[in-house]
């Protein structure tokens, strides 16, 4: 799900936060972010985070559906890759909404 004029930001944020609503999914996302733009093969990812098989597949499906990552075929392997633009948009949304009543002052929330 891309953030664009047809998809309200609130809908994207709700879907993304719901997809990240478990410690296991946050662990998966953190590992994929650290893997960089080349992503990780599902088998390697499972070993790295200690989640395998249908449980890992279920978590990845939820995150793909929310637009937080995508998957690419590489021969017989499936590579999971974070959509950094979507993660950044989600982070920006959260910071903007949390600080909206602060008159634009985001003390202690420097990012960039």
C-alpha positions, -999 to +999 in steps of 0.1 A: +000+000+000+016+032-011+009+065+004-006+086-024-035+108-030-059+079-032-048+063+001-053+086+031-022+088+054-043+078+084-054+045+066-018+037+057-006+045+093-033+023+108-025-006+085+013-003+091+010+000+129-013-030+129+012-050+109+039-040+134+018-050+163+039-079+175+074-082+189+082-109+163+072-085+134+092-057+149+122-081+152+118-091+116+116-054+105+146-044+125+166-073+110+155-064+074+163-027+080+198-037+091+202-060+060+200-029+038+185-024+003+194-059-009+172-075+018+175-111+029+164-145+017+136-159+038+157-188+051+185-165+062+160-141+078+143-170+097+177-182+111+187-146+120+155-139+140+146-174+152+113-176+134+108-201+106+083-218+084+046-208+083+049-184+112+076-164+094+056-165+062+025-153+080+044-123+095+060-114+062+026-115+045+012-091+070+041-067+065+039-069+027+002-063+027+007-032+048+033-019+023+063-020+047+083-045+026+082-063-007+095-096-019+114-105-050+123-139-065+159-147-070+160-181-086+145-204-061+149-179-032+125-152-021+142-121-009+123-098+015+133-061+012+122-032+034+104-003+016+125+025+032+103+052+017+072+037+035+091+033+068+103+069+065+068+081+057+054+062+087+081+077+110+075+112+097+037+108+102+042+096+138+066+125+146+044+151+129+012+139+147+029+135+181+043+170+179+014+187+160+003+207+190+038+218+199+039+247+175+064+229+152+089+226+181+101+190+183+126+192+212+146+160+214+131+146+182+158+155+157+159+131+129+175+134+096 
